[in-house]
Amino acid sequence: MGNRADEIRKRIAKRKKMGNSSPSEHSSYFLPTDEERYGMERQASFEGGPPPEGMHPLFKKETFMLKILGAGIMVLITAIMFKSPSPVFNEAKSYVTKTMDTEFQFAAISTWYEDQFGKPLALLPASDTDKESASTQSAEYVRPASGKVVENFKTNGQGIMLQTVLGEDVTAMKGGLIIFAGKRDELGNTVVIQHADQSESWYGNLESIDVKQYEKIEKGSLVGKVSSSSQDDATGEFYFAIKMGDEFIDPIQVMSFD
């Protein structure tokens, strides 16, 4: 290190001796180098050297990998939670289910995507029963099945019970996305459709379910079949409800039944 400093001092002294010479002749000698100014070589503009070629200077690989790892851990914890029979996770399971089934508006996002880009999201399977374009659909509701109201909205404050012919087809009152297809307490086989206006339609007490969860469905498409009623084997009954936001409304207010 000492030898390096001595060499720099000798260069400076040599240039001073040449001070009587013409400036134009030796102008280059009067421009001190960075090494002479600071006693060291110029450092790279980026600490640790410039960023690798093709990589954005603000991109941090470590942060990105940490986020990926965190997302993977969350997915793993959620999977373990739903597989575990322990009642400790019941509250957490209920919250996750409510968020995915109710709060996240799949149908609204799907409709927005189609309006912007002209085709459905690749992650959402299209219905095979009805290929009617969403742009040609009527905004009016259609009756899911012909029947007589045997239990009105005031009885339970959520939906109505309809009496129909045994095995009657139950169809979607409006296009949307199936956010639930399975068994629910007190409703048996149930299908819940989420619509683009953030409303939901519920179809319960079904003999069979002809749709799958997260399947896109069009207005008037088959949802399932009506179960036999408790009174006789010649008639059937099914449950129907409409939910707007967090509140259920009386279906009779928006459509008529026989």
KAGI-V785609 format. One record per backbone hydrogen bond with DSSP energy under -0.5 kcal/mol. CO is the residue of the C=O (numbers start at 1). NH is the residue of the N-H. Records with the same first field share a line. If there is no record, write none. Layout:
BEGIN
CO->NH + NH
END
This chain:
BEGIN
1->5
2->6
3->7
4->8
5->9
6->10
7->11
8->12
9->13
10->14
11->15
12->16
13->17
14->18
16->19
17->20
18->21
22->25 + 26
26->29 + 30
27->30
28->31
30->32
33->37
34->38 + 40
35->39
46->49
52->55
56->59
59->61
60->64
61->65
62->66
63->67
64->68
65->69
66->70
67->71
68->72
69->73
70->74
71->75
72->76
73->77
74->78
75->79
76->80
77->81
78->82
79->83
80->84
86->89
87->90
89->93
90->94
91->95
92->96
93->97
94->98
95->99
96->100
97->101
98->102 + 103
99->104
103->105
104->106
105->109
106->110
107->111
108->112
109->113
110->114
111->115
112->116
113->117
114->118
121->124
123->125
125->216
133->136
134->137
144->171
147->258
148->150 + 163
151->161
152->155 + 156
153->157
158->242
160->240
161->150 + 151
162->164 + 238
163->148
164->236
165->168
168->226
169->171
170->223 + 224
172->220
173->142
176->217
177->179 + 194
178->214
180->192
182->190
184->187 + 188
187->205
188->184
189->206
190->182
191->203
192->179 + 180
193->195 + 201
194->177
195->198
198->245
199->195
200->243
201->193
202->241
203->191
204->239
205->227
206->189
208->225
212->215
215->178
217->176
218->221
221->172
223->210
224->170
225->207 + 208
226->167
227->237
234->166
235->229
236->164
237->227
238->162
239->204
240->160
241->202
242->249
243->200 + 245
244->247
247->244
249->242 + 251
250->253
251->254 + 255
END
